[in-house]
Amino acid sequence: MTDRDRKRPLEERPETGATGTGTGAGRTNIRTGAEQPWEPEDLVMARGQDLTAENVERAQRDLDEIGGAAIEKTVP
């Protein structure tokens, strides 16, 4: 790291630069997590619910109907 790098904000430093994988990365390839495959059980756990058949069925319906938006609504 050079002295010039030390004066830069953290997000602009080479060793901690934005990777395009989080909020504020400033790139078009921002990942939110909803683009990966999710199982209904994962959604139930993300909602903080018990893994009952009813909750898993509801999560499956939500994933079938609105897809990744079900994840985004639960874990913004």
N, C-alpha and C positions, 0 to 999 in steps of 0.2 A: 504494500500500500504506500502510495506517495503522500506527501504533505497536502497536495491538491485534493486527493481523495478524502482525506480526513475532514476537509471543510465542506464536502458535499453532504446533502441529506442522506440518511441511511439507505433509503430506497434507491438512490442513484449510485451507491458505492458498488464497485465490481463484485465484491465478495458477498453482498447481500442484495443484489439487484433484483428487480421484479422479474418473476419467471413467467408471468402470464397465467398463473393458476389461482389468483385470488383477487379480492376486491381492490380496486385502485391500481391494478397492474398496468393499465394503459395500453393494453393490446386487444386485439379482436378475438383471441383464443382463450378468453377467461373461462375457467371451469367452475361449475357450481356444485357438482356432485350428482345432479339429477340426470346427467347424460349417461351415467353408468347403469348397468342392470341392477335392479332392486328386487328383492324377494318380499312377499307380503309380510313375512316375519320381521324383516329389517324395518319396515315401515311401522309395524306395531311397536317394536322396541324404541324406535325414534320418537314415537308419540308418548312413550312412558306408560304403555298399557301392558296388561298381562297377556301372555300368549294363549288366549283362549280361542276355541274354534270360531266363535262369533267375531272376535277382533281380527283374526286372520282373514276371514271371509270378507269383512268390511274393507280391510286393506287391499285385498285382491280386487274387489270391485272398484275401489278408488284408482288403483294402478291401471286397471283395464279401461276405465272411463276417461281419466285425465292424464294418465302417464306420469311423467316426471314432475308435473305440477303438484302432484300429491306430496312429493318429497319437498318441493319448494315451499309449500304451504306449511309443512310441519317443521322443517329445519331451514329457515330463511338464510 
